Amino acid sequence: MPGIGIHGGIKVGFQFAQLLSEAGAPIAVATPGGLAPSWFRCGQPVVDRQNILANAGPSDTLVFSLPHDYPMLKATGARLIFHCQGTDPLIDPVLHDRDVTILSCWEQAARYARTVAGREAIDVGISIPDIFFYDGAAKDPCLVAFMPRRGATIAERAMKHVRHLRYVPIDNDTEEVCAATMKRSGFFLATAVGEWFGLPALEAMAAGCVVVSVPVVAMEHLRDGDTACVVEPARLPTVLDDISGEGAGLRRAALRDRGAAMASRYRTALHRRKLESAMRAGLKDALSWN
């Protein structure tokens, strides 16, 4: 891992390591200084990244997601597995390296690997921690949750335009606080332009929010008018105003129900079963796990 900060890719990587460990694969997570993240629960062994880079060799297997790490990891001579969490031309050299095993977290990533390099990735999936799924707690229908770290100006325009709603930022919070905020909010604004997948929007669907999102690269879970309102940034305040109006109650209910149904496809229990299939499809051999 390149770090332990609040980034979806960090959580997804640790989650994947945890599921591999539960499947019996001996695995540790390498981070700068051997530090563990404090913003979500993590039970995986953590080791120092620099020590791994200095000592890894052909008998080791290294799993990575950040394409920037590829040259230095390749130089170690270790077996490499690319845990593809998103698509960008930066990953093309990785995809073209036939010695690297390719894993995909979602269908758009698998299609990209197929199109760019003629590679069939092993589908390992992605999931939402159970803590995000709505548990019947009281909701405030006028509360809008958002994450200001990316797209703060979009959220600010919404606050100025839609004044009958109240807004609560989720910023530098733990996973527990984030989930609790989503579960009591009526809406969630996903404002990260250029996001690969948009995991917070899916977590908000699980929490029972009406999601209003800018487009992301992988749109398999964000279906405009079905599971969410997907809109270009300039129109987001107008769409939020419309969907939060008095006459849109039935539309909000339908969006919540269909969003929750979509999120249920990403339960951790289902992810475990998908990983079992991935093991049979070649992941076990790639890990040199017996």
WOQUIMO-V281333 format. One record per helix or strand. SS is the DSSP state (H for helix, E for strand). FROM is the first residue (numbers start at 1). LEN is the number of residues. If there is no record, write none. Layout:
BEGIN
{{SS,FROM,LEN} {SS,FROM,LEN}}
END
This chain:
BEGIN
{{H,8,15} {E,29,3} {H,32,3} {E,46,3} {H,49,7} {E,61,4} {H,67,9} {E,79,6} {H,89,8} {E,100,5} {H,107,11} {E,122,2} {E,128,1} {H,130,3} {E,140,7} {H,152,10} {E,166,4} {H,175,10} {E,185,6} {H,199,8} {E,210,4} {E,224,1} {E,228,3} {H,233,11} {H,246,19} {E,267,1} {H,268,19}}
END
